[in-house]
Amino acid sequence: MGSGYRGTLEQLDTDSLDRVREVNLSRLVKEQVNAIETNVIYAVATKDLIEVEAQ
């Protein structure tokens, strides 16, 4: 999980975390969700090093 909720979930005890997971998964099944759009763009950028000549 890469959202801002990671820190919140990491603070839960095991039973609470399991309950949150089960409630969320149950809702997805009930609503017949088969895809989740995340609206994330991944990119890699590079920058060439340019030598500056001494004046």
PyMOL Python script that loads the backbone (N, CA, C, O; Angstrom):
from pymol import cmd

cmd.read_pdbstr("""\
ATOM      1  N   MET A   1       0.857  -1.163   0.000  1.00  0.00           N
ATOM      2  CA  MET A   1       0.000   0.000   0.000  1.00  0.00           C
ATOM      3  C   MET A   1       0.906   1.230   0.000  1.00  0.00           C
ATOM      4  O   MET A   1       1.806   1.362   0.830  1.00  0.00           O
ATOM      5  N   GLY A   2       0.648   2.111  -0.938  1.00  0.00           N
ATOM      6  CA  GLY A   2       1.487   3.283  -1.041  1.00  0.00           C
ATOM      7  C   GLY A   2       0.756   4.574  -0.731  1.00  0.00           C
ATOM      8  O   GLY A   2       1.264   5.658  -1.017  1.00  0.00           O
ATOM      9  N   SER A   3      -0.392   4.476  -0.167  1.00  0.00           N
ATOM     10  CA  SER A   3      -1.164   5.684   0.100  1.00  0.00           C
ATOM     11  C   SER A   3      -0.791   6.281   1.450  1.00  0.00           C
ATOM     12  O   SER A   3       0.035   5.732   2.180  1.00  0.00           O
ATOM     13  N   GLY A   4      -1.407   7.404   1.768  1.00  0.00           N
ATOM     14  CA  GLY A   4      -1.182   8.044   3.056  1.00  0.00           C
ATOM     15  C   GLY A   4      -1.747   7.252   4.213  1.00  0.00           C
ATOM     16  O   GLY A   4      -1.498   7.591   5.370  1.00  0.00           O
ATOM     17  N   TYR A   5      -2.497   6.209   3.931  1.00  0.00           N
ATOM     18  CA  TYR A   5      -3.084   5.394   4.997  1.00  0.00           C
ATOM     19  C   TYR A   5      -2.113   4.360   5.552  1.00  0.00           C
ATOM     20  O   TYR A   5      -2.416   3.704   6.549  1.00  0.00           O
ATOM     21  N   ARG A   6      -0.967   4.206   4.931  1.00  0.00           N
ATOM     22  CA  ARG A   6       0.000   3.192   5.388  1.00  0.00           C
ATOM     23  C   ARG A   6       0.337   3.385   6.860  1.00  0.00           C
ATOM     24  O   ARG A   6       0.310   2.428   7.633  1.00  0.00           O
ATOM     25  N   GLY A   7       0.651   4.605   7.250  1.00  0.00           N
ATOM     26  CA  GLY A   7       1.022   4.883   8.646  1.00  0.00           C
ATOM     27  C   GLY A   7      -0.102   4.568   9.610  1.00  0.00           C
ATOM     28  O   GLY A   7       0.131   4.043  10.698  1.00  0.00           O
ATOM     29  N   THR A   8      -1.328   4.892   9.208  1.00  0.00           N
ATOM     30  CA  THR A   8      -2.487   4.606  10.057  1.00  0.00           C
ATOM     31  C   THR A   8      -2.653   3.105  10.245  1.00  0.00           C
ATOM     32  O   THR A   8      -2.850   2.629  11.364  1.00  0.00           O
ATOM     33  N   LEU A   9      -2.574   2.365   9.149  1.00  0.00           N
ATOM     34  CA  LEU A   9      -2.754   0.912   9.215  1.00  0.00           C
ATOM     35  C   LEU A   9      -1.638   0.239  10.009  1.00  0.00           C
ATOM     36  O   LEU A   9      -1.881  -0.738  10.717  1.00  0.00           O
ATOM     37  N   GLU A  10      -0.416   0.759   9.894  1.00  0.00           N
ATOM     38  CA  GLU A  10       0.706   0.159  10.623  1.00  0.00           C
ATOM     39  C   GLU A  10       0.559   0.310  12.130  1.00  0.00           C
ATOM     40  O   GLU A  10       1.192  -0.424  12.888  1.00  0.00           O
ATOM     41  N   GLN A  11      -0.267   1.250  12.574  1.00  0.00           N
ATOM     42  CA  GLN A  11      -0.466   1.453  14.009  1.00  0.00           C
ATOM     43  C   GLN A  11      -1.525   0.521  14.594  1.00  0.00           C
ATOM     44  O   GLN A  11      -1.657   0.429  15.814  1.00  0.00           O
ATOM     45  N   LEU A  12      -2.277  -0.169  13.744  1.00  0.00           N
ATOM     46  CA  LEU A  12      -3.337  -1.050  14.227  1.00  0.00           C
ATOM     47  C   LEU A  12      -2.772  -2.368  14.726  1.00  0.00           C
ATOM     48  O   LEU A  12      -1.760  -2.851  14.217  1.00  0.00           O
ATOM     49  N   ASP A  13      -3.425  -2.944  15.716  1.00  0.00           N
ATOM     50  CA  ASP A  13      -3.033  -4.285  16.157  1.00  0.00           C
ATOM     51  C   ASP A  13      -3.522  -5.285  15.107  1.00  0.00           C
ATOM     52  O   ASP A  13      -4.316  -4.936  14.235  1.00  0.00           O
ATOM     53  N   THR A  14      -3.053  -6.506  15.194  1.00  0.00           N
ATOM     54  CA  THR A  14      -3.344  -7.523  14.185  1.00  0.00           C
ATOM     55  C   THR A  14      -4.838  -7.761  14.001  1.00  0.00           C
ATOM     56  O   THR A  14      -5.304  -7.865  12.867  1.00  0.00           O
ATOM     57  N   ASP A  15      -5.594  -7.848  15.084  1.00  0.00           N
ATOM     58  CA  ASP A  15      -7.033  -8.096  14.978  1.00  0.00           C
ATOM     59  C   ASP A  15      -7.749  -6.943  14.269  1.00  0.00           C
ATOM     60  O   ASP A  15      -8.621  -7.172  13.431  1.00  0.00           O
ATOM     61  N   SER A  16      -7.384  -5.723  14.604  1.00  0.00           N
ATOM     62  CA  SER A  16      -8.006  -4.562  13.970  1.00  0.00           C
ATOM     63  C   SER A  16      -7.657  -4.488  12.493  1.00  0.00           C
ATOM     64  O   SER A  16      -8.519  -4.204  11.661  1.00  0.00           O
ATOM     65  N   LEU A  17      -6.404  -4.740  12.165  1.00  0.00           N
ATOM     66  CA  LEU A  17      -5.975  -4.731  10.771  1.00  0.00           C
ATOM     67  C   LEU A  17      -6.716  -5.797   9.973  1.00  0.00           C
ATOM     68  O   LEU A  17      -7.148  -5.539   8.849  1.00  0.00           O
ATOM     69  N   ASP A  18      -6.867  -6.978  10.535  1.00  0.00           N
ATOM     70  CA  ASP A  18      -7.626  -8.049   9.869  1.00  0.00           C
ATOM     71  C   ASP A  18      -9.075  -7.639   9.649  1.00  0.00           C
ATOM     72  O   ASP A  18      -9.658  -7.943   8.609  1.00  0.00           O
ATOM     73  N   ARG A  19      -9.656  -6.953  10.621  1.00  0.00           N
ATOM     74  CA  ARG A  19     -11.048  -6.496  10.509  1.00  0.00           C
ATOM     75  C   ARG A  19     -11.196  -5.452   9.395  1.00  0.00           C
ATOM     76  O   ARG A  19     -12.147  -5.502   8.615  1.00  0.00           O
ATOM     77  N   VAL A  20     -10.265  -4.520   9.327  1.00  0.00           N
ATOM     78  CA  VAL A  20     -10.281  -3.501   8.267  1.00  0.00           C
ATOM     79  C   VAL A  20     -10.154  -4.168   6.899  1.00  0.00           C
ATOM     80  O   VAL A  20     -10.881  -3.829   5.966  1.00  0.00           O
ATOM     81  N   ARG A  21      -9.230  -5.113   6.789  1.00  0.00           N
ATOM     82  CA  ARG A  21      -9.028  -5.827   5.523  1.00  0.00           C
ATOM     83  C   ARG A  21     -10.293  -6.571   5.115  1.00  0.00           C
ATOM     84  O   ARG A  21     -10.708  -6.506   3.958  1.00  0.00           O
ATOM     85  N   GLU A  22     -10.905  -7.275   6.054  1.00  0.00           N
ATOM     86  CA  GLU A  22     -12.106  -8.067   5.752  1.00  0.00           C
ATOM     87  C   GLU A  22     -13.275  -7.174   5.338  1.00  0.00           C
ATOM     88  O   GLU A  22     -13.989  -7.494   4.388  1.00  0.00           O
ATOM     89  N   VAL A  23     -13.474  -6.068   6.037  1.00  0.00           N
ATOM     90  CA  VAL A  23     -14.573  -5.157   5.690  1.00  0.00           C
ATOM     91  C   VAL A  23     -14.369  -4.596   4.280  1.00  0.00           C
ATOM     92  O   VAL A  23     -15.310  -4.536   3.488  1.00  0.00           O
ATOM     93  N   ASN A  24     -13.150  -4.190   3.975  1.00  0.00           N
ATOM     94  CA  ASN A  24     -12.873  -3.639   2.649  1.00  0.00           C
ATOM     95  C   ASN A  24     -13.041  -4.683   1.548  1.00  0.00           C
ATOM     96  O   ASN A  24     -13.656  -4.406   0.518  1.00  0.00           O
ATOM     97  N   LEU A  25     -12.501  -5.873   1.762  1.00  0.00           N
ATOM     98  CA  LEU A  25     -12.629  -6.921   0.753  1.00  0.00           C
ATOM     99  C   LEU A  25     -14.075  -7.362   0.577  1.00  0.00           C
ATOM    100  O   LEU A  25     -14.507  -7.642  -0.541  1.00  0.00           O
ATOM    101  N   SER A  26     -14.822  -7.425   1.669  1.00  0.00           N
ATOM    102  CA  SER A  26     -16.238  -7.800   1.584  1.00  0.00           C
ATOM    103  C   SER A  26     -17.020  -6.788   0.757  1.00  0.00           C
ATOM    104  O   SER A  26     -17.871  -7.160  -0.051  1.00  0.00           O
ATOM    105  N   ARG A  27     -16.731  -5.520   0.962  1.00  0.00           N
ATOM    106  CA  ARG A  27     -17.418  -4.470   0.193  1.00  0.00           C
ATOM    107  C   ARG A  27     -17.101  -4.579  -1.295  1.00  0.00           C
ATOM    108  O   ARG A  27     -17.984  -4.412  -2.136  1.00  0.00           O
ATOM    109  N   LEU A  28     -15.839  -4.859  -1.618  1.00  0.00           N
ATOM    110  CA  LEU A  28     -15.457  -5.022  -3.020  1.00  0.00           C
ATOM    111  C   LEU A  28     -16.194  -6.192  -3.668  1.00  0.00           C
ATOM    112  O   LEU A  28     -16.639  -6.098  -4.812  1.00  0.00           O
ATOM    113  N   VAL A  29     -16.317  -7.281  -2.937  1.00  0.00           N
ATOM    114  CA  VAL A  29     -17.039  -8.452  -3.448  1.00  0.00           C
ATOM    115  C   VAL A  29     -18.524  -8.134  -3.598  1.00  0.00           C
ATOM    116  O   VAL A  29     -19.131  -8.444  -4.623  1.00  0.00           O
ATOM    117  N   LYS A  30     -19.101  -7.518  -2.577  1.00  0.00           N
ATOM    118  CA  LYS A  30     -20.528  -7.186  -2.599  1.00  0.00           C
ATOM    119  C   LYS A  30     -20.875  -6.282  -3.776  1.00  0.00           C
ATOM    120  O   LYS A  30     -21.898  -6.475  -4.432  1.00  0.00           O
ATOM    121  N   GLU A  31     -20.025  -5.299  -4.039  1.00  0.00           N
ATOM    122  CA  GLU A  31     -20.263  -4.346  -5.120  1.00  0.00           C
ATOM    123  C   GLU A  31     -19.752  -4.856  -6.472  1.00  0.00           C
ATOM    124  O   GLU A  31     -19.857  -4.160  -7.481  1.00  0.00           O
ATOM    125  N   GLN A  32     -19.202  -6.066  -6.487  1.00  0.00           N
ATOM    126  CA  GLN A  32     -18.675  -6.707  -7.701  1.00  0.00           C
ATOM    127  C   GLN A  32     -17.628  -5.830  -8.403  1.00  0.00           C
ATOM    128  O   GLN A  32     -17.625  -5.690  -9.626  1.00  0.00           O
ATOM    129  N   VAL A  33     -16.753  -5.253  -7.597  1.00  0.00           N
ATOM    130  CA  VAL A  33     -15.675  -4.428  -8.141  1.00  0.00           C
ATOM    131  C   VAL A  33     -14.644  -5.346  -8.788  1.00  0.00           C
ATOM    132  O   VAL A  33     -14.151  -6.281  -8.157  1.00  0.00           O
ATOM    133  N   ASN A  34     -14.323  -5.073 -10.052  1.00  0.00           N
ATOM    134  CA  ASN A  34     -13.329  -5.914 -10.723  1.00  0.00           C
ATOM    135  C   ASN A  34     -12.133  -5.112 -11.221  1.00  0.00           C
ATOM    136  O   ASN A  34     -11.230  -5.661 -11.853  1.00  0.00           O
ATOM    137  N   ALA A  35     -12.129  -3.805 -10.935  1.00  0.00           N
ATOM    138  CA  ALA A  35     -10.981  -2.967 -11.295  1.00  0.00           C
ATOM    139  C   ALA A  35     -10.970  -1.736 -10.391  1.00  0.00           C
ATOM    140  O   ALA A  35     -12.014  -1.261  -9.945  1.00  0.00           O
ATOM    141  N   ILE A  36      -9.778  -1.240 -10.138  1.00  0.00           N
ATOM    142  CA  ILE A  36      -9.617  -0.022  -9.352  1.00  0.00           C
ATOM    143  C   ILE A  36      -8.649   0.880 -10.110  1.00  0.00           C
ATOM    144  O   ILE A  36      -7.523   0.484 -10.409  1.00  0.00           O
ATOM    145  N   GLU A  37      -9.098   2.097 -10.419  1.00  0.00           N
ATOM    146  CA  GLU A  37      -8.259   3.060 -11.116  1.00  0.00           C
ATOM    147  C   GLU A  37      -7.457   3.841 -10.082  1.00  0.00           C
ATOM    148  O   GLU A  37      -8.017   4.369  -9.121  1.00  0.00           O
ATOM    149  N   THR A  38      -6.153   3.910 -10.283  1.00  0.00           N
ATOM    150  CA  THR A  38      -5.300   4.559  -9.293  1.00  0.00           C
ATOM    151  C   THR A  38      -4.797   5.933  -9.713  1.00  0.00           C
ATOM    152  O   THR A  38      -4.301   6.690  -8.878  1.00  0.00           O
ATOM    153  N   ASN A  39      -4.916   6.264 -10.995  1.00  0.00           N
ATOM    154  CA  ASN A  39      -4.486   7.579 -11.492  1.00  0.00           C
ATOM    155  C   ASN A  39      -3.062   7.938 -11.069  1.00  0.00           C
ATOM    156  O   ASN A  39      -2.819   8.998 -10.491  1.00  0.00           O
ATOM    157  N   VAL A  40      -2.140   7.048 -11.364  1.00  0.00           N
ATOM    158  CA  VAL A  40      -0.744   7.270 -11.026  1.00  0.00           C
ATOM    159  C   VAL A  40       0.078   7.219 -12.306  1.00  0.00           C
ATOM    160  O   VAL A  40      -0.144   6.367 -13.166  1.00  0.00           O
ATOM    161  N   ILE A  41       1.017   8.127 -12.423  1.00  0.00           N
ATOM    162  CA  ILE A  41       1.927   8.125 -13.557  1.00  0.00           C
ATOM    163  C   ILE A  41       3.332   7.879 -13.018  1.00  0.00           C
ATOM    164  O   ILE A  41       3.808   8.600 -12.142  1.00  0.00           O
ATOM    165  N   TYR A  42       3.977   6.866 -13.548  1.00  0.00           N
ATOM    166  CA  TYR A  42       5.346   6.581 -13.167  1.00  0.00           C
ATOM    167  C   TYR A  42       6.267   7.047 -14.292  1.00  0.00           C
ATOM    168  O   TYR A  42       5.961   6.853 -15.468  1.00  0.00           O
ATOM    169  N   ALA A  43       7.369   7.649 -13.939  1.00  0.00           N
ATOM    170  CA  ALA A  43       8.319   8.109 -14.941  1.00  0.00           C
ATOM    171  C   ALA A  43       9.733   8.032 -14.372  1.00  0.00           C
ATOM    172  O   ALA A  43       9.952   8.076 -13.161  1.00  0.00           O
ATOM    173  N   VAL A  44      10.656   7.918 -15.279  1.00  0.00           N
ATOM    174  CA  VAL A  44      12.066   7.945 -14.908  1.00  0.00           C
ATOM    175  C   VAL A  44      12.715   9.038 -15.735  1.00  0.00           C
ATOM    176  O   VAL A  44      12.555   9.081 -16.955  1.00  0.00           O
ATOM    177  N   ALA A  45      13.435   9.904 -15.083  1.00  0.00           N
ATOM    178  CA  ALA A  45      14.107  10.996 -15.790  1.00  0.00           C
ATOM    179  C   ALA A  45      15.609  10.853 -15.606  1.00  0.00           C
ATOM    180  O   ALA A  45      16.091  10.411 -14.564  1.00  0.00           O
ATOM    181  N   THR A  46      16.321  11.234 -16.630  1.00  0.00           N
ATOM    182  CA  THR A  46      17.781  11.257 -16.549  1.00  0.00           C
ATOM    183  C   THR A  46      18.269  12.616 -16.992  1.00  0.00           C
ATOM    184  O   THR A  46      17.598  13.311 -17.756  1.00  0.00           O
ATOM    185  N   LYS A  47      19.427  12.991 -16.515  1.00  0.00           N
ATOM    186  CA  LYS A  47      19.990  14.267 -16.888  1.00  0.00           C
ATOM    187  C   LYS A  47      21.454  14.038 -17.248  1.00  0.00           C
ATOM    188  O   LYS A  47      22.246  13.548 -16.444  1.00  0.00           O
ATOM    189  N   ASP A  48      21.786  14.408 -18.488  1.00  0.00           N
ATOM    190  CA  ASP A  48      23.166  14.256 -18.920  1.00  0.00           C
ATOM    191  C   ASP A  48      24.037  15.285 -18.220  1.00  0.00           C
ATOM    192  O   ASP A  48      23.637  16.436 -18.044  1.00  0.00           O
ATOM    193  N   LEU A  49      25.222  14.868 -17.825  1.00  0.00           N
ATOM    194  CA  LEU A  49      26.165  15.804 -17.232  1.00  0.00           C
ATOM    195  C   LEU A  49      26.889  16.538 -18.358  1.00  0.00           C
ATOM    196  O   LEU A  49      27.390  15.914 -19.293  1.00  0.00           O
ATOM    197  N   ILE A  50      26.940  17.844 -18.264  1.00  0.00           N
ATOM    198  CA  ILE A  50      27.595  18.660 -19.274  1.00  0.00           C
ATOM    199  C   ILE A  50      28.797  19.333 -18.634  1.00  0.00           C
ATOM    200  O   ILE A  50      28.685  20.013 -17.614  1.00  0.00           O
ATOM    201  N   GLU A  51      29.948  19.126 -19.259  1.00  0.00           N
ATOM    202  CA  GLU A  51      31.157  19.764 -18.740  1.00  0.00           C
ATOM    203  C   GLU A  51      31.167  21.230 -19.147  1.00  0.00           C
ATOM    204  O   GLU A  51      30.874  21.558 -20.296  1.00  0.00           O
ATOM    205  N   VAL A  52      31.495  22.093 -18.229  1.00  0.00           N
ATOM    206  CA  VAL A  52      31.573  23.522 -18.491  1.00  0.00           C
ATOM    207  C   VAL A  52      33.046  23.856 -18.695  1.00  0.00           C
ATOM    208  O   VAL A  52      33.895  23.562 -17.853  1.00  0.00           O
ATOM    209  N   GLU A  53      33.327  24.487 -19.856  1.00  0.00           N
ATOM    210  CA  GLU A  53      34.717  24.860 -20.150  1.00  0.00           C
ATOM    211  C   GLU A  53      35.111  26.069 -19.323  1.00  0.00           C
ATOM    212  O   GLU A  53      34.310  26.984 -19.132  1.00  0.00           O
ATOM    213  N   ALA A  54      36.328  26.077 -18.839  1.00  0.00           N
ATOM    214  CA  ALA A  54      36.856  27.225 -18.094  1.00  0.00           C
ATOM    215  C   ALA A  54      37.052  28.381 -19.044  1.00  0.00           C
ATOM    216  O   ALA A  54      37.534  28.190 -20.161  1.00  0.00           O
ATOM    217  N   GLN A  55      36.683  29.596 -18.614  1.00  0.00           N
ATOM    218  CA  GLN A  55      36.840  30.785 -19.479  1.00  0.00           C
ATOM    219  C   GLN A  55      38.137  31.456 -19.236  1.00  0.00           C
ATOM    220  O   GLN A  55      38.438  32.467 -19.871  1.00  0.00           O
TER     221      GLN A  55
END
""", "prot")
cmd.dss("prot")
cmd.show_as("cartoon", "prot")
cmd.util.cbc("prot")
cmd.orient("prot")
